[in-house]
Amino acid sequence: MREERVRANKTQVQLGAHLGVTFQQVQKYERGVNRISAATLHRIAELFEVPMASFFAEDPGEAPASPTIFTVRGGEQLVTSFLKLTPERQAILVSLAKELANEAA
């Protein structure tokens, strides 16, 4: 759910307002602390224009094969900040990230 929310450039406050819940409730949904009802999940899927099935792993017990930007600390903040940059600055940041990754390898 968090990945779709960030992709849609929505905050937890905005999603909460759409669902009629607080941003703290959205945080609990995203962390898996509270369950999401089918009706609420349907509203979220409609808002993000994705099928409900996209929120489910093929194997419920299966963890992602590799980390995603949304599962590493600071990843969500990085994406949110990146989207606010001009295309020129995005290109500079991508170039810098590639250079740093090459140095780390």
C-alpha positions as MATLAB code, in Angstrom:
seq = 'MREERVRANKTQVQLGAHLGVTFQQVQKYERGVNRISAATLHRIAELFEVPMASFFAEDPGEAPASPTIFTVRGGEQLVTSFLKLTPERQAILVSLAKELANEAA';
ca = [
       0.000    0.000    0.000;
       2.825    2.381    0.861;
       4.460    1.839   -2.545;
       1.241    2.750   -4.342;
       0.690    5.769   -2.090;
       4.159    7.140   -2.800;
       3.818    6.339   -6.510;
       0.592    8.372   -6.509;
       2.429   11.193   -4.710;
      -0.044   11.119   -1.791;
       0.770   11.670    1.860;
      -0.543    9.553    4.707;
      -2.692   12.520    5.706;
      -4.232   12.727    2.213;
      -4.925    8.984    2.087;
      -6.389    9.097    5.602;
      -8.687   11.968    4.632;
      -9.896   10.002    1.596;
     -10.600    6.957    3.768;
     -12.018    8.914    6.708;
      -9.270    7.810    9.118;
      -6.283    9.513   10.752;
      -2.798    9.408    9.304;
      -1.827    7.303   12.328;
      -4.324    4.675   11.164;
      -2.775    4.769    7.682;
       0.637    4.227    9.319;
      -0.732    1.179   11.130;
      -2.183   -0.176    7.877;
       1.152    0.284    6.110;
       3.158   -1.371    8.886;
       0.697   -4.245    9.135;
      -0.209   -3.451   12.740;
      -3.923   -3.148   11.884;
      -5.811   -5.164    9.319;
      -7.477   -3.474    6.378;
     -11.053   -4.439    5.640;
     -11.940   -5.565    2.130;
     -14.106   -2.470    1.650;
     -11.255   -0.146    2.665;
      -8.785   -2.025    0.477;
     -11.207   -1.673   -2.431;
     -11.388    2.108   -1.886;
      -7.588    2.300   -1.780;
      -7.275    0.287   -5.002;
      -9.800    2.567   -6.710;
      -7.983    5.700   -5.529;
      -4.639    4.428   -6.854;
      -6.284    2.893   -9.948;
      -4.735   -0.540   -9.378;
      -6.343   -3.966   -9.030;
      -6.897   -5.159   -5.466;
      -4.772   -8.210   -6.257;
      -1.722   -5.953   -6.563;
      -1.681   -5.641   -2.757;
      -1.254   -9.388   -2.259;
       1.895  -11.486   -2.651;
       1.504  -14.618   -4.713;
       2.621  -16.637   -1.699;
       1.460  -14.921    1.532;
       4.412  -16.323    3.513;
       6.947  -15.297    0.927;
       9.200  -12.317    1.588;
      10.419  -10.175   -1.294;
      13.390  -11.751   -3.089;
      15.417   -8.572   -2.671;
      14.916   -5.295   -0.863;
      12.976   -2.575   -2.627;
      13.361    1.158   -2.208;
      10.334    1.058    0.095;
      11.735   -1.606    2.419;
      15.035    0.098    3.224;
      15.354    2.808    5.847;
      14.920    6.246    4.282;
      13.781    4.840    0.938;
      10.350    6.427    1.012;
      11.807    9.801    1.977;
      14.390    9.488   -0.807;
      11.711    8.845   -3.443;
       9.503   11.657   -2.159;
      12.402   14.118   -2.217;
      13.600   12.909   -5.629;
      10.177   13.555   -7.169;
      10.329   17.183   -6.017;
      13.584   17.846   -7.905;
      13.836   19.340  -11.368;
      14.671   16.846  -14.151;
      18.201   18.267  -14.323;
      18.795   17.702  -10.623;
      17.250   14.232  -10.832;
      19.806   13.373  -13.539;
      22.643   14.674  -11.348;
      21.423   12.609   -8.394;
      21.113    9.461  -10.508;
      24.664   10.009  -11.811;
      25.960   10.481   -8.269;
      24.182    7.334   -7.041;
      25.697    5.282   -9.879;
      29.168    6.618   -9.073;
      28.801    5.859   -5.357;
      27.491    2.353   -6.121;
      30.487    1.657   -8.365;
      32.872    2.777   -5.599;
      31.121    0.493   -3.095;
      31.380   -2.558   -5.395;
];
